[in-house]
Each structure stands twice: as structure tokens, then as C-alpha cells.
């Protein structure tokens, strides 16, 4: 399996079915190459992983990245990322390389949701105070940036089911345009066991206004997955979890029109598309 497969044949308006966004565990055990290794193509909404010479310093758009002892690093490109991004790498000997990355644009779907309670579409003052407080806790959890690169082992589906909502779609709620949908919705019955998509540490587990019972797991270097609308959560903040471990059950809590799992992916505060990091298969 190559480190990052070529995406030269993918049209700019579509996201690769499987962008090369995760490093196989086997490669982590091999000696790192001296050259900077990156995907050939990157797109809006992508989690991007790369590798530099061990001991290098790496910065994305001027922000220093965490680099593992093997030289592995990660960063994310938001839904509305511009056409170009800059990565700077300083080798242990002091040689500096700057790489300009062309960012492929994507076309976004329109998603209409009807029948939501009016309070969930336009919250009152009391609800807004709760929402702001919860957002601060979410932001703090998403800023977690630990050293172990669990993300480099890849991600699995937390549950299998019909895809009922995709990342980046413009949402129209009860006829009112709203912010884009920044996650992947997987329609599964209430009570379906949910597995950790990758190993990591729980950074948040509580009931929130919009997302109901919500779980966040950080997978190293600021890469986090979010599991929303759960009927139950089986783990606690600070707990270490392994890839494939059951961490809760699907539900219909929070702002929903039916039971499903909302799966989110973040690099620090940047929301990313979970679909490209998941294996191909039934969906």
C-alpha cells in the first residue's frame, strides 16, 4: 500500500473517494525518509498527514505543528479553504523548504430539513446562553493536542448504515438557510453500538443542546472525532480508548429529525470531512 496514492485523475470538483489521509501503521515502524512526503493532491475539508525528516520543524500557514519522533505530522483544510496553502519545513541541520500546496475546490450539496421544533431552529435567550457556554467547552476540548499519533494508524467506521447527511452541505432548516453541515450523518437505529474510529483519549462526554449526548476523542496532534446524538455514552473524559472499542450507542438526542450518528472530524478548531479517512465499503 503506498504512502499517499496519486489523485491526479480526480476532477477538481469532486473529493477523492479515499484521499491519502492516514499513514499505515507499518510505515511508522520504518526509517523516515529525509525528503518531505505529502499527498500529491489535497482538497477543501481534508485532513492531511505527512512525514518529514525526524527532528524537523514543520509549520502550516505559519503555525507550528507537532511532529512525532518518526517525523509524522497532520493539519487540516477547512470547508472554505483558499486555493493555496503553505507548508514550511526546517530540517535538523537548518535547511528550510517551503512547499505551496494547491487546494482542490469542491462542490457542495444543498440539504433541506423540515419539521424541526421551532425552538431548535431559533433558540430563545436562555437556550442561547446555554449554547454559548457549551461551545466554549467544545472549543476547549478541540484545542487538545497530545503527542501520540493514533491518527496515523487510520480510521474505521464507528457504525455502518445509510449516509443521510454529508459534510459541507448548505442546510436549510424549516425553510431558513443556516450554516453548513460539518459532519457525516449515518442513519442507524437507536441503540446501535458505536465504536471509536481510532485510538485516543476522551476529551468530552456530556449532553449538549444541539448535538445531544456528545463524545469527543482526540487522536493525537489535535485530530479529534466527534460522535453526536447518542442514546448513551460508555466512557469518561480522560479515559484512553482503543480503535474499535465500543464507546456508546446511537440515538436521537439533541436537534434531530430521526435516529442517526453524526460523526465529526476536527483538526483543532477546523472542521473536516470524515468520509475520506474512512475505509471504502458498504455505506
N, C-alpha and C positions, 0 to 999 in steps of 0.2 A: 504494500500500500504506500503510495508516495506521500511525501510530507505535505505538500499542498498541490492537489491536482490542478491542471490547467483549466481555465474558464474562457479561453479565447473564442469559443464557438457560441457563447451565450449572448443573446441580444441585450442591449443596454437597458431595455425597458422591462426586463424580467430578471428576477433573482435566481441564481443557480440553484438547482434542486438540492445539491449538497455543496455549499461553499466549503472551502478547506479552512474550517474554523477551530479544529481541535487537533492536538498533537497525539498520535498514538502513544500508548504507554511504552511500547518497545523503543521508540526513538528517544525517550527521556533517559534511557539507560546507555545510549550510545554517546561517544565523544561528540561534543558540539563542533560544528564546522566553524572555521574562522570567519566565513562570509556571513553577511546578513541574509536570513532566509525569511521571505514573506510570500503571501499568496500572489499569484500573477494578477488577479483581479479582485477588487473589493467593491461592495455596493452599499447604498444607504441602508441603515438598520443593521449592519453586520457586526458581529463580534469577530475581531481579527486577532489571531495569535501568530507569533513569530519567534525567531530564535536568533540570538547574536552570540558573538564570542563570549564565553564565560568571563565575568568580571567587567563587562561593558556597561556603560551608562546609556540609557535609552530615554528619549523624550518624544512625546506625541503632541504636536501643536504647542510646543514649549513647556508642556507639563511632564515632569519626571515620572517615569513608570517604574514599578517594581520589577526587578529582573531576578529570576531564580538562579541558583548556583550553576545550573546547566545552561543558562542563557535564555530561558523561556520568558516571554512577556505577553501581555494582552492589552488591547484597547478596544474602544467601541466607536462606531459611527452612527449617529442618530438618524431618525427618520428623514430629517430635512438637511442632512449634511451637505455641504457645498461640493463643487465638482473636483476639488483637490484638497489633499491633506498632507502634512509634512511630518516626517519621522527623522529624528536626528540620533545618530549612534556614535558614541565616543568609545573607541577600543581601549583596553587596559594600557596600551602603550601611548595613548594620547591622540592617535589618528582619528579624525572625525569624518563621518559620512552623513550626508543629508539626502534622504530619499523622498521624492514627491510622488504621492500616490493618487492616481486618477480614481475618482469615486463614481461608480456607475449609478445613474438615476433610476428610480423605479416608478411605475405607475401604480396608484393607489385605488382601491375599490371604494365604493360608497355603500355603507351599511345602514339600513333603516330599522329601528326598533320601535315598536308600538306597544301600547298597553302598560307602560311603566307607571307606577303610582306618581302623581304629580309632585309629591314631596321628594322623591328620588331624582326628579329631573331638575327641580328648582328648590333646593333646600331652604328652610327658614333660618332666621338669625341664630337660633340655638343650635341647629344642626351645623351651620357654617362654623361656629366656634369649635364644635367637636371635630369637624373635618380638618380645620387648620391645625389643631393640636395633634391629630393623628398623622397628618402629613409631616409634621416636624419629626415625629418618631420614625416614620418610614424613611425620611431623608437621612436621619442619623444611622439607621440600620444599613442603608445602601452605601454609606460612606465607609463601611468596614472594608479593610484592605489587609488581609493576612498573607503570610509568606508561602504557605504550601499550595502549589499549583494543581489542585484537584481538577480544575477545568481542563488541564492538558490531557487527561485520560479520556475525555469525550463525555457525551451526554446520552442518556437513554430516555425513552418516552416515560413519563410518570404514570400515564394511563393511555389506553387505546380506545378510540372512538371517532365518531364523525367530527370533522372540523366545522364548527358553526360560526367561527369568527376569526379573522386573520389580522395580523399586525399591520398597522399603518392606515387602515380603512377609515375614511371620514364617517363619523357616526351622526345620524340624525335621530334624535330621541323625541318621540311623540311629535314629530314634525319640526323640531327645533335643532338646527345644526349645533354640534358640540365638538369637543376636542377629539382628535384621532384615537382610535382603539390601539393601545400599545401592548398587545399581547396576543396569545393564541388561545382560542376557546375550543375545548374538546368536550363534546356532548357525551356525558356518561351518566348512568343512573345514580341517584343519591345512595351513598354508602359504598361506592366503588373504592377499593383500596388504592391509595396513591403512593407512588414510590419516589424517593429522592432521585432526581435526574442525574446527579453526580454526588460524589462525596463532598463533605464540607462541614460547616458549623452553623447551627441555627442562630440567627440574629434577631428574629422577631416571631412571636406566635401569639396573636390576640385577635379579638373581634373588632373590625373596623366598619365604619358607616357604609362606604361604597362596596368594599370587597368582602364583607362578612368575615368569617373566620379565615384568617390570613397567616401564611407561613412564609418566611424568608430564610433561605440557606445561602451562605456565602461560600464560594468555591475557590477562594484564593485570588489575590491580586485585584480585589474589587469586583469580581464577577459573581453575580448573585442571581438565583432563581426565586420567583415568587409564585405561590400557589394560593388561589383565592376562591371564595365562596364555599369553603369546606364545611362539611357537617360535623367534623371532629378533627382535632389535632393531637397526635400521639407523642410529640416531642416538645422539649422546653428550650427556651433561649439559653445559649451556651453549650448545648449538647452537640457532640460530634456525631455525624451520621455517615453511613457508607452508601455508595452508589447502589440503587435498587432496594434500599431499606424502606419498608412501609412507614410513612410519616404522618398519615392521616387518611381521611375519607372524603370523597367528593360530596357536594351538597348544592344548596340553592340559597345560601345566606347572602345578605347584602343586596346590592342593586342587580337583580337578575330577572330574566323572563322565563327561565326554566333551569333545571339542574345541569351543571357543567363545571368543568375545571377551567379557570382562567390561569394560563401559565405565562408568567412574565420572565424576561431576561434583562439584566442590567449590567452595565459597567459603570460602577459608582452611580452618579445621578443620571446617566444616559440610558434611556430605554431602547432596547434592541429587539430584533426579531428572533424568537426562539426556534422557528421552523428550520432554518438552515443548519443548526447544530444537531438536530435530531436525526436518527437513522432513517433511511428510506424504508418504506414498507406500508402496511395497511394504515389507512387514515380516513 
